[in-house]
Amino acid sequence: MPFYKTKILNRQISLEYEKKDESKIIDSINLINEKIDNKLQNPKYSNGKISDTILLSLLSIELQAELLEKINIQKSSEINDAKNEEYLKNNLELKDKVLKLQNEKKILENEKLKLDQEFDEINKKVEELIDIIKNSYYE
């Protein structure tokens, strides 16, 4: 396994890592050094008033808080994704119901048209019978 040599707080450290993790290690160390530099820009930490251990502890707490926040965001995102899937499923079920109801409506409309036609035919025959009865009565 390869070693990565770097400095953190002006102390040389050597890390053993797997080749696949090389970019993660380098990025993480760069982030740590950047955050330390940012902390040291603050007068509260830069005048030798704070030890390296305390500075690293503060940085560790800060990084852990960021990690927890990201974990919470990810959990929230997963919950939202699950709800979204549920809504999509429900939406598809409702669309299926709408399609079924539309088909039933078309069938009922066709039946109504047939019944209207039959009614018109019956009504026409009744009127013809009424005319025949009237004509026979007057004759």
DALIN-V288117 format. One line per field, one symbol per residue. ss: DSSP state (2 for helix, 1 for strand, 0 for the rest). burial: b if it has 9 or more other C-alpha atoms within 8 Angstrom, else e. A space follows every 10 residues. Layout:
ss: ???
burial: ???
This chain:
ss: 0111111100 1111111022 2222222222 2222222222 2022220000 0222222222 2222222222 2222222222 2222222222 2222222222 2222222222 2222222222 2222222222 222222220
burial: eeeeeeebee eeeeeebeee ebeebeeebe ebbebbeebb eeeebbeeeb eeeebbeebe eeeeeeeeee eeeeeeeeee eeeeeeeeee eeeeeeeeee eeeeeeeeee eeeeeeeeee eeeeeeeeee eeeeeeeee
